[in-house]
Amino acid sequence: MARKGILSTDAKATPARRNAAERLMPRGTVGALQSSLSKLQENAVQDIDPALIHDAGVADRLGTDETADDSLRESLRVYGQQVPVLVRPRADQPGHFDIVYGRRRVIALRELGQAVKAMVRHLDDKALVLAQGQENTARQDLSFIEKASFAAQLDALDYDRQTVADALSIDLPMVSRMLKVGRAFDVEFLRQIGSAPGIGRERWLKLAEAMQNETLRERVEARMETLAYVDGSDARFEQVLAWATGAKAPKETKAPPLPSRKITGPDGIPLARIKRSDKGLTMTTTGDFALWLDSHAEALVKELHDRWKKDRSED
């Protein structure tokens, strides 16, 4: 039981104790500790449901590589996610996040039904596109037109030239050269062509100049639907350039190729991709299954061939 007088004595001592504590812990120390704790939390990798991660930033890819995507998915399934993605919290949706970089990993993990290992940063829009652009540039696998389109999109959002240059790790004169090409084409038009990794600035500039002619632009746009029949992004660019300049395309378009199809197991995990063309049938697999299939290919093909002959004889 507390003795009489103890509470009043402590109450009188409270200001002195507070002053002593303030002498021991200078003004601002609490804020610094809170800041340090926040940084530690940001540096920690968190497991996040991929359904809570949304697209954000600027489009930096003009096409997909199904084989590479399948390979990434298989690697994540077998070995797990080794490199975290970067996200930022959504201000208008507590518990949800915007992707900064690592889109392909998020998509693959969503398809696998696995949580995403992510670092969380509180970034404004400018910091987001800077981080996105610099991470993409570090990979060094974006084509010229993907970088030019990225620059043009940032410019359209009223980011200053220095921000564009910082995002792509280029100098200001190069920003001007990229914008001259990037502004000439909208993203949807470019997606029909794809990344065209083998096509440099001069060829894109030639196409941009040709399409300044309204008649030529309309002629190209009227034929864009048939571009899907051309195999390969570089070849699609050459076809569009031929339409715009009246030159003959290096490779004439033929009948549309049959779309590839994905084979999945009972659990929904992709096993292989099948693509048929005039040249034959191609099956693509990845990971340990591909190694096993390679070692048993001869026996399996012979078995399937025997079944095919039997089916023919029964018809």
Order of alpha helices (4+ residues) and beta strands (2+ residues): alpha-alpha-beta-beta-alpha-beta-beta-alpha-beta-alpha-alpha-alpha-alpha-alpha-alpha-alpha-alpha-beta-beta-beta-alpha
